[in-house]
Amino acid sequence: MASLQVISFTVFMRIRVLVFTKVQYKIIRKDFFVLSLHDFKIKGRIT
């Protein structure tokens, strides 16, 4: 019984970490895209 709880908890935590990292990756990618777009606009304005 205890081992089953540990296994389910481990699986749950692993899934949570996976989902969290996926979401973080999406947010970081979006921020990076916005920043690079902004940088591109600034460079376009200077030249």
The 8 nearest C-alpha neighbors of each residue, nearest first, counted from 0:
[[1, 3, 2, 4, 5, 6, 7, 8],
 [0, 2, 4, 3, 5, 6, 7, 8],
 [3, 1, 5, 4, 0, 6, 7, 8],
 [2, 4, 6, 0, 1, 5, 7, 8],
 [5, 3, 1, 7, 2, 6, 8, 0],
 [4, 6, 2, 8, 3, 7, 9, 1],
 [7, 5, 3, 9, 8, 4, 2, 10],
 [6, 8, 10, 4, 9, 5, 11, 3],
 [9, 7, 11, 5, 6, 10, 4, 12],
 [10, 8, 6, 12, 11, 7, 5, 13],
 [9, 11, 13, 7, 8, 12, 14, 6],
 [12, 10, 8, 14, 9, 13, 7, 15],
 [13, 11, 15, 9, 14, 10, 8, 16],
 [12, 14, 10, 16, 15, 11, 9, 17],
 [15, 13, 17, 11, 12, 16, 18, 10],
 [14, 16, 12, 18, 17, 13, 19, 11],
 [17, 15, 19, 13, 14, 18, 20, 12],
 [18, 16, 14, 20, 15, 19, 13, 21],
 [17, 19, 21, 15, 16, 20, 14, 22],
 [18, 20, 16, 22, 21, 17, 15, 23],
 [19, 21, 23, 17, 22, 18, 24, 16],
 [22, 20, 18, 24, 19, 23, 17, 25],
 [21, 23, 25, 19, 24, 20, 18, 26],
 [24, 22, 20, 26, 25, 21, 27, 19],
 [23, 25, 27, 21, 22, 26, 20, 28],
 [26, 24, 28, 22, 23, 27, 29, 21],
 [25, 27, 23, 29, 28, 24, 30, 22],
 [28, 26, 30, 24, 29, 25, 31, 23],
 [27, 29, 31, 25, 26, 30, 24, 32],
 [28, 30, 32, 26, 31, 27, 25, 33],
 [31, 29, 27, 33, 32, 28, 34, 26],
 [30, 32, 34, 28, 29, 33, 35, 27],
 [31, 33, 29, 35, 30, 34, 36, 28],
 [34, 32, 36, 30, 31, 35, 37, 29],
 [33, 35, 37, 31, 36, 32, 38, 30],
 [34, 36, 38, 32, 37, 33, 31, 39],
 [37, 35, 39, 33, 34, 38, 32, 40],
 [38, 36, 34, 40, 39, 35, 33, 41],
 [39, 37, 35, 41, 36, 40, 34, 42],
 [38, 40, 36, 42, 37, 41, 35, 43],
 [41, 39, 43, 37, 38, 42, 44, 36],
 [40, 42, 44, 38, 43, 39, 45, 37],
 [43, 41, 39, 45, 44, 40, 38, 46],
 [44, 42, 40, 41, 46, 45, 39, 38],
 [43, 45, 41, 42, 46, 40, 39, 38],
 [44, 46, 42, 43, 41, 40, 39, 38],
 [45, 43, 44, 42, 41, 40, 39, 38]]
